[in-house]
Amino acid sequence: MKPKGTTENPILSLNDLSIAFSHEGEQHTAVDGISFDLQRGSTLGIVGESGSGKSLTSLAIMGLIPKPNGIINSGSIIFSTAEGEQYDLLKLREKEMRLWRGKKIAMIFQEPMTSLNPAYRCGKQVMENILEHENVSRSEARSRTLDLFREVMLPDPERAFSSYPHQVSGGQKQRVMIAMALACNPDILIADEPTTALDVTVQKTILELLRTLQKKHNISLIFISHNLDVIAEIAEHVLVMYRGRIVEKGPIKQIFNHPQHPYTKGLLACRPPLGKRPHRLKVIADFTDGSGNEGDTFISPDERSRQHTKLYSAEPILKTEGINTVFTLKRNLAGKPVKQYKAVNNVSFEVYPGETLGLVGESGCGKTTLGRTILRLVEPASGNTIYKDMQVNELNADELRNLRKKLQIIFQDPYSSLNPRITIGEAIIEPMRIHKLHGDDVARKAKVSELLLKVGLEASHYGRYPHEFSGGQRQRICIARALAVEPEFIICDESVSALDVSVQAQVLNLLNDLKKEFGLTYLFISHDLSVVRYMSDRLMVMRNGEIQEMGEADQVYTQPQSEYTRLLLDAIPKGVV
């Protein structure tokens, strides 16, 4: 075996790989002649947006290109053993590839909830992988599974073993997936967006875990992400994919500090910067269209101070007073609650007209429940919400329906928020009909066309269905639907967390533009502190149902008062310096 890191004997070589999909007799190229090497024992990062071909490349390595529509038109994928034997994975029959998959090459998929079978306990699913590839007894497979759960630092291996996927947290599900991938000691591990949906603190621990396991087992790692900052935390080399092609590759420091391709420059620039506040975030088009080198303009501390002096001279538009939200986990035979969980604990705050109040915290801290409690989508156990002197918790059903014209919410997942059976035009026009706005359907349809243009879509999109749009476009549709009833206050609940960084920048710019144009007030909920800080005037940090800290966003970010806030800040990927 060649020394680690040498280029003479990569463990995996892709040569001129091209993948297409056939649709109605035509072929559409998705991966266009890419070539790269993975060195033995090293980590290669692959970065790009949704649709760039990065995940499709990993599926080709695993022999999982969907048939019959997926077609590999050219190329080879050469796996080299430590003894120098070479195998072209594309020439292996499915029966042979099944022996390699999981044993030589394993994969951690992006969404562990859909990757794990909800009908089987976590431990059994990992055991099945061991029994498939190893000649061991069930008791030995069980013992090895528990050892793997300890190795990936699951807090209670026995409990995790007997739990169903829905009974463990997102971070724990991802650890189960890592244990499953490591079950048969693979030579290559492919991690496809393994931290995208995770909180920054959980993300940090997963990255540290992968680094530790890679060194311990001398694994060659391919780490796929749309976020260059995350790639920088774990990879030594990176390749950047754009529209099915590799546009740039090299050592991580070189790509970060001296990007050459406009797309790479755009990816690096569209994240909210940590040390300053631009008036607008850069987007990919600024660079691919040749306009990205124009000087940025930033909001000065004096300008921000003047804005806040004016903002906070008004009376609050919304107040919460001692909000408590409790969920019943278990009842006795008489129906009386015997086990309860307090998701929101005595929360009080004010929001001012035209303000963006940020709310940040990890999954399970209660921030989404708080947002829904304000709207009475979840009923509070006690406390009150006051909107413009209106006692929200005392409103009857008709009064509450009228109030919801003024208070709207944009949910995290735009796909599940839209009915797949109705067109997006009908989805936007429906709340207008319910609230009897804009006269008749002719006027309403004209209003829908206006809103679609306002959020960066086209009037001709009216008759299309949600599945015909990308994630970013679907989120724009949800924003248009929220605007359809002319609200004054919008709760943005993790509304950009599932988006590519470049699409995220577009949506954040759109939300700020709409805020200025319509005089909107936002409660902006996220687990991403850098995004919340960019969007917010003030910032609240939430943990275990309680507000830990609250203050001017920049001040909370630069001078955190609570240890928990410092922990969140330390977990933010810093990229390469």
Long-range contacts (C-beta under 8 A, 24 or more apart in sequence): 1-40, 1-82, 1-83, 2-40, 4-39, 4-40, 4-41, 4-42, 4-218, 5-39, 5-40, 5-41, 5-42, 6-39, 7-37, 7-39, 9-40, 9-80, 9-84, 10-37, 10-38, 10-39, 10-40, 10-80, 11-38, 11-39, 11-40, 11-79, 11-80, 11-187, 11-188, 11-220, 12-37, 12-38, 12-61, 12-77, 12-78, 12-79, 12-80, 12-188, 12-220, 13-37, 13-38, 13-76, 13-77, 13-78, 13-80, 14-57, 14-61, 14-75, 14-76, 14-77, 14-78, 15-75, 15-76, 15-77, 15-78, 16-74, 16-75, 16-76, 17-57, 17-60, 17-72, 17-74, 17-75, 17-76, 17-77, 18-72, 18-73, 18-74, 18-75, 19-53, 19-56, 19-57, 19-60, 19-65, 19-70, 19-71, 19-72, 19-73, 20-70, 20-71, 20-73, 21-69, 21-70, 21-71, 22-68, 22-69, 22-71, 23-69, 27-71, 27-73, 29-73, 29-244, 30-56, 30-244, 31-56, 31-57, 31-60, 31-244, 32-243, 32-244, 32-245, 33-74, 33-75, 33-245, 34-75, 34-241, 34-244, 34-245, 34-246, 35-246, 36-239, 36-246, 36-249, 38-188, 38-220, 38-222, 39-220, 39-237, 40-82, 40-218, 40-220, 41-214, 41-218, 41-219, 41-220, 42-220, 42-221, 42-236, 42-237, 43-214, 43-220, 43-221, 43-222, 43-223, 43-234, 43-235, 43-236, 43-237, 44-221, 44-222, 44-223, 44-235, 44-236, 44-237, 44-238, 44-239, 45-223, 45-224, 45-225, 45-231, 45-232, 45-234, 45-235, 45-237, 45-238, 45-239, 45-252, 46-222, 46-223, 46-224, 46-225, 46-238, 46-239, 46-241, 47-224, 47-225, 47-226, 47-227, 47-228, 47-231, 47-238, 47-239, 47-240, 47-241, 47-267, 48-226, 48-240, 48-241, 48-242, 49-226, 49-242, 49-267, 49-284, 49-500, 49-501, 49-502, 49-503, 50-226, 50-470, 50-471, 50-500, 50-503, 51-243, 51-470, 52-241, 52-242, 52-243, 52-244, 53-241, 53-243, 53-244, 53-245, 54-192, 54-224, 54-241, 55-110, 55-192, 55-193, 55-224, 57-241, 58-107, 58-190, 58-192, 58-222, 58-224, 60-90, 61-89, 61-105, 61-188, 61-190, 61-222, 62-101, 62-105, 62-107, 62-190, 63-89, 63-92, 63-94, 63-97, 63-100, 63-101, 64-101, 79-104, 79-105, 79-188, 99-133, 102-129, 102-132, 102-133, 102-181, 102-183, 102-184, 102-186, 103-133, 103-184, 103-186, 104-186, 104-187, 104-188, 105-186, 105-187, 105-188, 105-189, 105-190, 106-180, 106-181, 106-182, 106-183, 106-184, 106-186, 106-188, 106-189, 106-190, 107-181, 107-189, 107-190, 107-191, 107-192, 108-174, 108-177, 108-178, 108-181, 108-189, 108-190, 108-191, 108-192, 108-194, 109-177, 109-192, 109-194, 110-192, 110-193, 110-194, 110-196, 110-197, 111-197, 112-165, 112-170, 112-173, 112-174, 112-176, 112-177, 113-165, 113-166, 113-170, 113-173, 115-177, 116-165, 116-173, 116-176, 116-177, 117-165, 118-164, 118-165, 118-166, 119-164, 120-164, 121-161, 121-162, 121-163, 121-164, 122-160, 122-161, 122-163, 122-164, 122-165, 122-168, 122-173, 122-176, 123-149, 123-160, 123-161, 123-162, 125-176, 125-180, 126-176, 126-179, 126-180, 126-183, 129-180, 129-183, 129-184, 130-183, 130-184, 133-183, 133-184, 134-184, 144-183, 145-179, 145-183, 148-179, 148-182, 148-183, 149-175, 149-176, 149-179, 151-179, 151-182, 151-213, 152-176, 152-178, 152-179, 152-182, 152-209, 152-213, 153-205, 153-209, 154-179, 169-363, 169-364, 170-197, 170-198, 170-202, 170-363, 171-198, 171-199, 171-202, 171-205, 171-206, 174-198, 174-202, 174-206, 175-206, 175-209, 178-206, 178-209, 178-210, 178-213, 182-213, 182-217, 185-217, 186-219, 187-219, 187-220, 188-219, 188-220, 188-221, 188-222, 189-214, 189-219, 189-220, 189-221, 189-222, 190-221, 190-222, 190-224, 191-221, 191-222, 191-223, 191-224, 192-224, 193-224, 193-225, 193-226, 194-223, 195-225, 195-230, 196-225, 196-226, 196-227, 196-498, 197-497, 197-498, 198-363, 199-362, 199-363, 199-527, 199-571, 200-527, 200-528, 200-529, 200-568, 200-571, 200-572, 200-573, 201-362, 201-567, 201-568, 201-571, 202-362, 202-363, 203-230, 203-571, 203-573, 204-233, 204-570, 204-571, 204-573, 207-233, 207-234, 210-234, 226-500, 226-501, 227-271, 227-501, 227-573, 228-255, 228-256, 228-267, 228-268, 228-575, 229-271, 229-573, 229-574, 229-575, 230-573, 232-256, 232-573, 232-574, 232-575, 232-576, 233-573, 240-264, 240-267, 252-576, 253-576, 256-575, 256-576, 257-576, 262-287, 262-288, 262-290, 262-292, 263-287, 263-288, 265-292, 266-292, 266-502, 267-501, 267-502, 270-501, 270-502, 270-504, 270-505, 271-501, 271-505, 271-530, 272-508, 272-530, 272-531, 272-533, 272-534, 274-530, 274-572, 274-574, 277-304, 277-534, 277-554, 280-509, 280-512, 281-505, 281-508, 281-509, 281-534, 282-505, 283-502, 283-505, 283-506, 283-509, 284-502, 304-554, 307-537, 308-537, 308-552, 311-352, 311-353, 311-354, 311-355, 311-537, 312-352, 314-352, 314-353, 314-354, 315-352, 315-353, 316-350, 316-351, 316-352, 316-353, 317-351, 317-352, 317-353, 317-387, 317-388, 317-488, 317-489, 317-521, 318-350, 318-351, 318-374, 318-385, 318-386, 318-387, 318-388, 318-489, 318-521, 319-348, 319-349, 319-350, 319-351, 319-385, 319-386, 320-347, 320-348, 320-349, 320-350, 320-370, 320-374, 320-383, 320-384, 320-385, 320-386, 321-348, 321-383, 321-384, 321-385, 321-386, 322-346, 322-347, 322-348, 322-382, 322-383, 322-384, 323-347, 323-348, 323-370, 323-373, 323-374, 323-380, 323-382, 323-383, 323-384, 323-385, 324-380, 324-381, 324-382, 324-383, 325-366, 325-369, 325-370, 325-373, 325-378, 325-379, 325-380, 325-381, 325-545, 326-381, 342-381, 342-545, 343-369, 343-545, 344-369, 344-370, 344-373, 344-380, 344-545, 345-544, 345-545, 345-546, 346-383, 346-546, 347-383, 347-545, 347-546, 347-547, 348-383, 349-540, 349-547, 349-550, 351-489, 351-521, 351-523, 352-521, 353-488, 353-519, 353-521, 354-515, 354-519, 354-520, 354-521, 355-521, 355-522, 355-537, 355-538, 356-515, 356-521, 356-522, 356-524, 356-535, 356-536, 356-537, 357-522, 357-523, 357-524, 357-536, 357-537, 357-538, 357-539, 357-540, 358-524, 358-525, 358-526, 358-532, 358-533, 358-535, 358-536, 358-538, 358-539, 358-540, 358-553, 359-523, 359-524, 359-525, 359-526, 359-532, 359-539, 359-540, 359-542, 360-525, 360-526, 360-527, 360-528, 360-529, 360-532, 360-539, 360-540, 360-541, 360-542, 360-568, 361-527, 361-541, 361-542, 361-543, 362-527, 362-543, 362-568, 363-527, 365-542, 365-543, 365-544, 365-545, 366-542, 366-544, 366-545, 366-546, 367-525, 367-542, 368-412, 368-493, 368-494, 368-525, 370-542, 371-409, 371-491, 371-493, 371-523, 371-525, 372-409, 372-493, 374-407, 374-491, 374-523, 375-404, 375-407, 375-409, 375-491, 376-400, 377-409, 387-489, 401-434, 401-435, 402-435, 404-485, 405-435, 405-437, 405-485, 405-486, 405-487, 406-487, 406-488, 406-489, 407-487, 407-488, 407-489, 407-490, 407-491, 408-482, 408-483, 408-485, 408-487, 408-489, 408-490, 408-491, 409-482, 409-490, 409-491, 409-492, 409-493, 410-475, 410-478, 410-479, 410-482, 410-490, 410-491, 410-492, 410-493, 410-495, 411-478, 411-493, 411-494, 411-495, 412-493, 412-494, 412-495, 412-497, 412-498, 413-498, 414-466, 414-471, 414-474, 414-475, 414-477, 414-478, 415-466, 415-471, 415-474, 417-478, 418-466, 418-474, 418-477, 418-478, 419-466, 420-465, 420-466, 420-467, 421-465, 422-465, 423-462, 423-463, 423-464, 423-465, 424-461, 424-462, 424-464, 424-465, 424-466, 424-469, 424-477, 425-452, 425-461, 425-462, 425-463, 427-466, 427-477, 427-481, 428-452, 428-477, 428-480, 428-481, 428-484, 429-484, 431-481, 431-484, 431-485, 432-484, 432-485, 435-485, 437-484, 437-485, 437-486, 447-484, 448-480, 448-484, 451-480, 451-483, 451-484, 452-480, 454-480, 454-483, 454-514, 455-479, 455-480, 455-483, 455-510, 455-514, 456-506, 456-510, 470-503, 471-498, 471-499, 471-500, 471-503, 472-499, 472-500, 472-503, 472-504, 472-506, 472-507, 475-499, 475-503, 475-507, 476-507, 476-510, 479-507, 479-510, 479-511, 479-514, 483-514, 483-518, 486-518, 487-520, 488-519, 488-520, 488-521, 489-520, 489-521, 489-522, 489-523, 490-520, 490-521, 490-522, 490-523, 491-522, 491-523, 491-525, 492-522, 492-523, 492-524, 492-525, 493-525, 494-525, 494-526, 494-527, 496-526, 496-531, 497-526, 497-527, 497-528, 504-531, 508-534, 508-535, 511-535, 529-557, 529-568, 529-569, 529-572, 530-572, 533-557, 541-565, 541-568
